[in-house]
Amino acid sequence: MSRTLRVRQSQTVLPFGVGAVFDIQGESFVATGIGDWPQRAKQRVESARLATRLAVTGFYAAPPTVNERYDVPDAPGAPYIRFPSWLFCGACRRMKRWRIADEKPGKPPRCPSCSSGPMLAPMRFVQICSAGHLGDIDWWFWAHSRRDATERRECGERERLRFLVSERASGLEALSVVCTAKGCGATRDLLDILGTHGMRCSGRNPWQRANEAVECVKPVQIVQRTAGNLYYPVVHSALDIPETETPVHADETRANRVREHDLWVSLCKVAATPRAEVFRGMIKDDTGADDALLDLLLAEETGQPVAAASGQTTAPERPDLSREEWAAFMAPVPPATRDFALRETTLGLDHETTEPWAGLRRGIGRVLLADRLREVRALSGFTRVSPDATVVPADTARRLKWLPAVEVFGEGIFLTLDKDALSDWEADDRVRRHVAGMRADLDRAFQKDRLEALTGAELSPRFVLLHTLAHLLIRQLSFESGYTTASLRERVYARSDQDQYGILVYTAAGDAEGTLGGLVRQGEPPRLAETLLRMTEAAAWCSADPLCAEHSGQGFGNLNRAACHACALLPETSCESGNTLLDRALVVGGEKVPGYFEPIVSAARTAAAAAALEQTAS
């Protein structure tokens, strides 16, 4: 019976983007590079700010499809191919290397040796390297690896293998690969399969052709095909905000005339040579474009710095996405478009004089509810083995100037801290000394460059405070808004050099989820105030305390302090910085550092104790 395999369009960027391996209905596939995408029916995704930031011409989403069959050539949707190619039969235990010619459209692979034709299962282990390559394990070599070269040469058949299970052992030791070639019988169990074994790297990924392989000397690691270090996507995102100023390339009509000019392709080819001036002059005369527009269009097309009219080599100015979004949220009158609808609200505590409500009112600044948000998420590439390894571009052939992306819609809550209260808290020497230790750990971390893009050149106390606050708020909202923590995301605006001091907690998805209003409703007064108070009370105690509260370094690169899975960490898809640079103590206080919301926690405890005493007395 034929079967239908589907991947939603929004999943073609994350989590099943280019290079990702995933299982579906007992089969295993890998997403191919965007160079293999069908040329027709791609959907353009508009995000001029993000395109300029990444120096690409634009973004496309995979063609949507209802029945996405991975084994049908030229089918609609993002293409996926079967991987690993080594499969085995659960009945007769024969191993078979499955090739493209063996595929039968719409049907899973079946064992050719068994009369009942049971479905073949993919092998559990694959090999990767830090250069981003992925490949099948040479199972013939593994079975013969304990024999010398002469004995290996005597076995002339490389695909007569069986994947056996022993009842005399347990775990990986019970699994073994056996060569059934006549007179051979070589065998080896999988007890020590994980790790490095001196195998050679294929120098390519499964969807690349043999002539695209490169000489790779990186050590090969054998991992499970669903291992966490097999795939680290590099994803960039931007909110669709109203334009605050007219960009150089706003004259789209003139820009289109430039792109359609007969000499445009020739200019792109010789943009960095003296011959470019001839083509530039002719294009300017025919289209009316100026040098600034030509420079911008060339930068978008080539992704490289271009020679300006003055003869100076300059790189196109790339927008600071964080600064522009912060300006949109902090505008005196919230801007509104079809995909960006804000309205200002309060905590509902304007006339509250009793603690801890009065303290909460003093600590929180502006509150905005985003009834409608549009976010574009683009995949520029991926790494394997570790996040700081060599990045493999989404277009492995490196010929295309666009990136795969999806647009998602949702809602969110934006809030800021009180600027004066935050400045007073940051000025405390205990706070600065505490964060200085985290800065030292950040300088030694392999993620330093990536994290500095979020924090700025100097790690400020406000970033750790606001980042931790976003995590704690997401965890509390997951109990009260109906959304899971994995469906909520953060955007932290905490660059002290740009005078930022706020967070956005939002949810966005490619379908109806994220547009139902549940999160915005939770931001209405007095619900948000109650949520914030419960959040601070919950954050004051962790089930791993006192160990968690007293930690001097935990998590990746020891970049966290009082933050663990029991109190502050989130799913990786929810956090901008990979669950690093978190510290509960800066929010609720600790033995050596005052917390921004510490007075609220103390007042809440005092009020609770007084209420309990009054109830006991009555």
N, C-alpha and C positions, 0 to 999 in steps of 0.2 A: 504494500500500500504506500502511495506517495505521501510525503509529509510536507508541511509548510514551516519554514524557519523565518522568524522576523526579528529585526532590530529596529527600534524606533529611530526616527530621524535625529532626534535630540541626543541619542546615545552614540552617534557616529563621531562625536568629538570627545565625549567623556561619558562612560568609562571605556567604550569600545572603539576608541579612535585608532588611527594608523599605528600599526605595530602591536596592538593589544591582542592577547590570546584569551579566548573565552570558550566556555562549554555551553552547549544548548542541546537538550534532548539526547544526551549521551554522546554527542559528537563534539569535536573540537576544531575551531577555526582561528585564523589570524586575519586582521584587517590589513589590506594592501595599501600601498602608497597612493596619493591622490593622482599620480600620473596614470593610473589604471582606471580612474573614474570614467563613466560614460560621458562623452562630450555633450550630449544633448540632455535637456531637461534639468540641468543643474539650476538651482535657485539662487539668485544673487542675494546676499545679505548686506544691507547697507550699514556702515559704521565708519564714517569718514575720519573721526578722531582716532579710532583704533588702527585704521589702515595707515594713517600718517605716522602713528607711533611705532608701528612694526615695519614701516617702509615697504609696504606691499601695495599692489594695485587695487585690491579688494578681497572680498570673501564670497565663498559659495557654500551652500548647504547641499548635501547629497540629495539626488532625486528621490522624492517620496515614492514608496511602493507599498502595496497591501500584502502581496505574497512575495517575500524576498527570499529567493532560493539561491543559496551560495554556490551551488555547483552548476548553474546555468550560465554559460558565457553570454556577455553583453546584456545581462538582465538589468532592469532598473535598480536603483539603490546603490549604496556604497558596496564595492566588491569585497568579498572575503574568500579565502581559499582554505582548504583543509590542511590543518597542521596539528600535531605532527603527522608526517606521512607514514610512519611505522604504526601499524595497527595489529591487534591480536584477536584471536577467536576465544571466547570464554568457554567453549565446549572442547575443541580439540587442541587448544593452546598454541596453534600455529601462528607465527608472525608473518605479516605480509607488508611489503612496502607499496603503499597505494599511490598510483600515478594518475595524472589528469586523464589519461586515456581510459582508465578504469571507471571513471565516474559515469553514473547513469542519472540523468537529470531528474530531480525530484525524489530520488531514492537513496537511502543510506547505504554505506558499503556492507556487503554481505560476504560471509566466508565461502570461498569457492570449493573448499574441501569437504564440508559437511553437507549432507543431503538435505537437512532442514534449513540450511542457509541462515544461521544466526547472524545478527548484526555484529560487525567488528568494533572493538573498543580501541580508543587511542592509547598509546603508551603514556605513562604518567610523567616521565622525565624528559627534559630537553636541555640543550646547552646554550649558554649566553656568554657574552664577553662585554667588557666595559666600553668597547668601541660601538656598541649598539647592535651587534650582530646576534642573530638567533638561528638555530638550526637543530636538526635531528641528531641524536646521539648515534655514533657508529656502533650499533649493537653487535655486529660481527666482530669488530675489534675488541669490544668489551668481553665477549665470550672467550676470545682467544688471547686476552691480555696477559694471562699467566703462563703463556707458552713463549718459547723463543722464536726468533724471526724465521728460522728454518722450518719449524713445525707449522707456523702459520702459513708459509708458502705452500705446504703440502695440501692444505685445504683449498680446493679450487672453487667452491660454491659459497657465495657471500649472503645468500638470502634464504638458506634452509635453516631457519631458527625456530625455536619454541620458547615460550614464556611460561615456565613451570612454577607451580606452587607446592611447597613441601609441607606435609603435616607434622614433621618432626621438629619444626622450628616456628618462630613467631616473628612478626615485624618484617623488616626488609630482608632479614636473613632467610626467610622462607621463600623469597622470590629469587628466581635465577633464570638466566638466558643460556640456552643450550644449543649448540650447533649439531644438526642431525645429518650433516653431509656424511657420505659413506666413508667409514674408517676414521672419522674425526672424533666426535663426542666431546669437544671442548665445552667447558661450562664455567660459569662464575655467578655467584649470588650477588644481590644488590645491597649487602650490608653496608658497604662504604661507598655507595654510588655518589652521594652528595659531596660536593667540593670540587677540587681541581685534580685532574689525573693526567695531565700532559697531552691531552687530545688537541688536535689542530682545529683552529677556527675556520669556518667555511668562508669567511670574509664577505658575507652577504646575508640578507634576510630572505625568508622563504619565497616571497613574491618576486624577488629580483632574479633575473636570468643569469645563467652561468657566466656570460661575458661581462656582467656587471660586478662580479666578485673582485675584491681587492686583496692584496697581500696583508694579512692581519697577524701580528705577533702578540696580541694581547692574550693573557692566559684565559683558558676556557673554564667556566664554572658550570657544573651540572646542578640543576635545580628542578623542583616540581613545576609543571607547566602553569600552575596557578599561584606560584610563589609571589610574594609581595615585591621582591626586588627584580622581577622580570620586566616590569613596565612602570616607568615614571613619566606621565605625560607632562608636557610643558604647555600650559593653557594660559591665555591672556583674556581679560574681559574688560568691558567698558559699558557704562550706563549710557543710554540714549538721552542726552540732556539738550535743552534748547541752546542754540548757538548764541554766545554772548557777544561775538564780534564777527564781522564778515571775513572769511579766510581769503587768501590770495586766489584760490581756485574756485571762488564762488560763481564766476561766470562760466557755468557748465557748458553753455552753447559754444563759447569760444574754445573751451578745452576740447570739446568734441570735434570741432573743426581741425584742431591741431592733430588729434589722434587719427583722423580720417585722411590727413594730407598724404600725398603720394610719397613724400620724402621722410615721413615720420619714422618708419622702420629703419631707414638708412641712418637717420640721425641717432637713433638708439644704439645702433651697432658701433658708431664711431664717436660716441658722446665724449669720450676721454681723450680724443686726439685733436690735433689742430684742424683737421678737415671738418670738424663739427661746426665751425663758424660759418662756413659756406651754406650748409643746410639750414642752420639757425636763421640766417638772414633771409633766405628764400621763404621759409615757413612764416616768419614774422611779417613779411611783405604781403603774403597771401591771406593770412588769417587775422592779422591785427593783434596777435599776442605779443606780450612784452617778455623781457628776459626772465622776470620773476616767475611768470606762469610757466615758461618753458623749463626753467630749472626745477620747479616743483613737479611737473609732469614727468620729466626725465628721472627724477629721484624715485617717484612712485613706480615707474616702469622697470628701472634697473636695480633699485635698492642700493645704489652706490652714490657717494658724493659726486657732484657734477661741477663743471667749470662755469662760473657765472660770467656775466658780460664784462666785469672788470678784470677777468683773467684770474681771479682768486678761486682756489678750490675750496668749496664750502659744503658742509653736510646740511641737508634740509632740517629745519627746526622741527623737533618732535614735541608734541604737546605733552604737558604733565597731566595725565588723566585725573590723578587725585586732586590737583589744585583746581581744575575746571569743575569737577563734580562738587567739591567743597563750596566753590563760589555759587553754584546753582542752588545748593541747599541753604546757603546763608544769605541769599538775596532778600532785601527788605520785603519785597512782595514775591511770594513763591511763584516761579514761572509755571506755566501749564501748557502742555501740548497733548496730542492724542496719546503719546506713549510716556508722558511724564506729568503726572497729576499729583500735586502736593497741596496739603492744607494744614494750617498751623493750629495747634491745640495746646492745652496745658495739662498739668498733673491734676488739676482740680483742687489744689491745696492753697489757693491764693489767700484765703482768710484763715488758714489753719495756724494756730499759735501753740498747740500742744506738741510735745515731742512723742515719738520720733518724726512725726509728719512735718513739722516745721524745719527740722534739719534736712529732711529729704528735699523739701522745696528750695532750701538755700543751696543745696549741692547740685541741682539739676538746672540747666539753662533752657535752651529752646527745645521744643518737641514738635516734630512734623510727622504727619501721617501720609505715606505715599500710597494713594489708592491705585495707582497704575505705574508700573516700571517696565522698561524694556532693557534687556541686557544682551549683549552680543559676546559669545564665548568662542574664541578662535584657538585652534591647535597648531602651534608652530613646529612641534617635533616631540621627541621623547628620548629618554635615556634608559639604559639597563644597568644592572648591578648596584648603582648608587645614583642619587639625584644629581651629583656634581660630575658625573661621567660625561663622555662625549655625546653631544646632542645630535641625534639623527633627524634631519628635516622631514616634514610631512611629505614633501616631494623628494624621494630618495635619488631621483635623477638630477635634481637641482636645475630644472629647466623652467619651472613655472614661477610666476610672480604673485600668485594668489594663495590663500590659505583656506582650509576647511573651517567652517564656522556654523553655529546655530544661533538663532535668536529665541530668547525665552521671555516670558511675561510674568509679572507677579505683583507683589505688594510689599510694603515694608514699614518699619518704624525708625525714624531718625531722631536722635537726641544728642544734645551737647551737655557738657558739664558747665558749671558756673565759672566764667573766665577768671574772676578775681579769686575765688576760693581755690581754684586749681593752681594759680600762680603762687599763692601763699603756701600751699601744700608742697609744691615743687621746690620752694626756696628752703625748705627744712634740710639741714645738713645730713640728718639721718637717712632721709630719702635719697639724697644724691650719692651718699656712700654706698647705700644698698644697691642702687642701679649700676654703680661703677663696677661692681663685681660681675654683673651680668654682661657689661660692655667688654670686660676682659675675656670672658668666655666666648663672646661673639667674635672677637678678633681672632680667636684660634679655631673657630668653627669652619667646616668646609662649605657651609651655606652662607658665608659672610656676604658675598656680593649680592645674592638673591635677596637676603633679608634687608640689606642696606637700601635696596630699591624701595622698600616699604617704610623703613624707619627714618631714612635720611642718613646723612653722614655721621650724625651723632645720635646714639640711642638715648632718648630722653625718658624720664620717669613717666611722662604722660602717655607715651606709647604703650609701655607695659601695663599701666593702669587701665587705659581704654581697651586694650586688647583683651585683658583678663575680664573686664566688665562685659565685653561683647560675648565672651564664652559663657560667663555665668548667666547672662540674660537669656541666651539661646537655650541653655539647659532648663531654666525656669519656665520659659515660654513653651517648651515642648510639653510641659505638664498641663499648661493652662490654655493653649491656643488650638490644640488638636493636631498640630504638625509634629512630626518626628524631628529629632535633632539633625538627622541627615538631610532633611528637606529645607532647613534653615541655613542661611549663609551670613557672613559678616563682611563689612567693608569698614576698615578702621582709618579714620582721618586724624592723625596725631603727629603730623610733621611740625615740630616746634618752629622751624625756620619759615614756615608758611602760616603760622598762627592758627593751626588746626587743633580742635579739641572735641571731636564728636565721633559717633559710630552710627552705622546703618545696619540694622538686622532685617533681612528680607528673605522672601522665598520666591522662586521663579522656576517655571517649568514650561515645556513646549506645549502642554495641553491645558486643561481647565484648572489643574492644581496650581495654586498660587494666585488665582484670581477670584477666590470664593469669599474674600473679605474677613476670614477668621483672624488673621494676624493684625489687620488694621483695627478690627473691633477690640482686640486686646489692648490696643494703644489708646483707646478712648478713656477719658477720666470717668471714674477714679480707678479703673482697672489697672492702668500702667503703674500708678503709685503703689497699689497693693502688690503688684508683681515685683516691683523693685524692692519693696520692704521684705517680702518673703525671700527674694534672692539674696539679700545681704545676710539675713538670718541663717539661710542654708549654707552660705559660703563661709560663715564663721566657724563651722565645724565640718571636718572631713572624717570619714570612717577610717582613714589611714593615719589620722593624727594620733600621737604627736610626731610620728615619723615624717609625715608629709609636711607639716607646718615648719619643722626644723631643718628641712633639707637645704643644703648649700649648693645643690646642683643635681638635677635629674632630667631625664628625657634626652632627646637627640643633642649631642654636644654639650650636655649639662646646661642647656639654655633655659631651663625652667627652675623655679624655686618651689614655692608651696603650690604645686599644681600637679595633679595626677589623674588617672582615669576615674577615680571615685569622686572627684570634685570639680575639675575644670576642663579636662580634655574633651574634644569633639571629634566626630568623624572627619577624616582628612578632606572630604569634599566641602566641608563647612568653613574651614580655616584658611586664611590667606597665607599664613606663614608656617604651615606644617606643624601645628601644635607646639610651637616654640615661643620663647619670650613671654612666659606667663608667670604670675605670682599673685596668689590670693592675698598675701600679707599687705600688698599695696592697696587693696580694696578695703579689707576689714581690719587691718592692723595685725601686728605681730609683736614679739618680745623686743625686737630691736628697731622696728620701723613703724611709724604711724600710718594708718590706713586712711584713705580719703573719706570713706564712709564709716570709719570707726566710731565717731560720735553717734551715728544713727544706730549702730549695733548696741552700743552701751545704753542708749536711751530705750531701745526696744526691750532689752533685758531688764532694765529697771522697771519699766511699765508692766512687763509680764510678772515680775516678782511682786510688785505692789498689788496687781489684780489677784494673784494667787493668795497673798496674805489677807486681802479683804474678803475673799471667798471663804477662806478658812475661819476668819473671825465671825463671819455671819453664820 
